[in-house]
Amino acid sequence: MGSAFSTKFNPETDVGDLSGKVIVVTGGNSGIGYATIQQLARRGAKVYMAARNEEKARAAIEKLKDEGLGPGYGEVLWVKLDLSDPRKAKAAAEEFKKLEGRLDVLVNNAALILVPYAISEDGIQEIMMTNVIGPFVFTMTLLPLLKATAKEAGTDVRIVNLSSETIRSVGSGIRFRNREDLNDEHANSWTPAFARYARTKIAIVLLTKELQRRLNEEAPDIVAICLHPGTVNTEGTRAYSTRVGGTLGAFYRWIGETFFITPTNGALNPVFAAAAPVVRAEVEKYKGAFLMPIGIITSPGKIGLDTNLAKELWGTLESILKEMGVEI
C-alpha cells in the first residue's frame, strides 16, 4: 500500500484565495477529511463538514477553531450526512441545496476501511453501501447545483473522490453486474477485508471515469478527479489494529506509526485536487485523472480504465437504487 510521497505542494503558498467558494467534505470530523477541511478553510473557503454524528462534528469544528480559524479565514459548518443508507444520503444533499445556492467543490472523503463483512437492511454489504452507493447518490443529487455553479463566470467546479492505491490488488475477473457481485465476500482471499475494501476503491475509480465522460457532454467545465491520498495512519487504521488485537494488532499499530504518513500529509493530495490552480490551468489533463501524491497523474491500471466495466457498474447502481425507490 505504500507509495513515494513528496511534500513539495504547500497549500499555504500553492493555493490561492478561496474566499466566496463553498465546499463540501464528507466525513471530515477526523483523519484526512479533518485536515482537508482545515487547509481549505484556512484559504478562505466556506466548508461544510458532512458527517453523521453531530456531537463529533461540532467537537471537531471547535478543535479547528482552537487550532487556528480566526479572522481572515473561512468558516466550517456541519451538515448531517449518513452514507450507509442511500435515502438518507439523498435527503442530506437535498437539505444542503436548501442551505446554499452554489457548490464549487465536493470532496467525497468518507469511507469504511477494513471492517467485518456485514449486509445492510437493503441487502447490500455495508462497505459497498457506505463507500460507493451512498457517495454516488450524494454526488448525483448535488450535481444540478454543481452544474449551475459551473455556468457562472470565473468558477472552478470540481468533484474529488478519494480512492486508494489498493486498486492495483484487484483481480482481472472483477465484475459489477448485480447484487451478488457487489456483495462478494472474497472469502478465498488471504485478506478478505482488504479485498473487499479494494473492490470499493476500484468502483470509485470507475464511477469517476464514467462521471467525467458524462460531464464532458453535459457540463464540460466540471472536472472529476479520483486519488490515492497516501497510506495514512488514520483512526480507521488504528481501529482495525485494535479490533485484531493481541500481538498481530500491536504489529499493525507499529507498522502504522512507523511507516504510514500523518493525516495532515494525507490531506495534501485531496487539497491539491480540490484547489490547486494548475488543475484548472491544465483542466483537460486532469479530467477523470487518478492522482498519486501529490498531484501526480498516474494510470489506475487496466481495470480502472475499463470503460465497459464502468458503464456496467453505473447501470447496476441505477437499477438497484430504482428498486430501493431512490431517484438520481
Sequence and secondary structure as in RCSB ss.txt:
>XXXX:A:sequence
MGSAFSTKFNPETDVGDLSGKVIVVTGGNSGIGYATIQQLARRGAKVYMAARNEEKARAAIEKLKDEGLGPGYGE
VLWVKLDLSDPRKAKAAAEEFKKLEGRLDVLVNNAALILVPYAISEDGIQEIMMTNVIGPFVFTMTLLPLLKATA
KEAGTDVRIVNLSSETIRSVGSGIRFRNREDLNDEHANSWTPAFARYARTKIAIVLLTKELQRRLNEEAPDIVAI
CLHPGTVNTEGTRAYSTRVGGTLGAFYRWIGETFFITPTNGALNPVFAAAAPVVRAEVEKYKGAFLMPIGIITSP
GKIGLDTNLAKELWGTLESILKEMGVEI
>XXXX:A:secstr
          HHHHS   TT EEEEETTTSHHHHHHHHHHHHTT EEEEEES HHHHHHHHHHHHHTT  TTS E
EEEEE  TTSHHHHHHHHHHHHHH S   EEEE     S    B TTSSBHHHIIIIIHHHHHHHHHHHHHHHHH
TSTT   EEEEE  GGGGGS TT   SSHHHHT   TTSSSHHHHHHHHHHHHHHHHHHHHHHHHHHH TT EEE
EE   SB  HHHHHHHHHH HHHHHHHHHHHHHHSB HHHHTHHHHHHHH HHHHHTHHHHTT EEETTTEE   
HHHHT HHHHHHHHHHHHHHHHHHT   
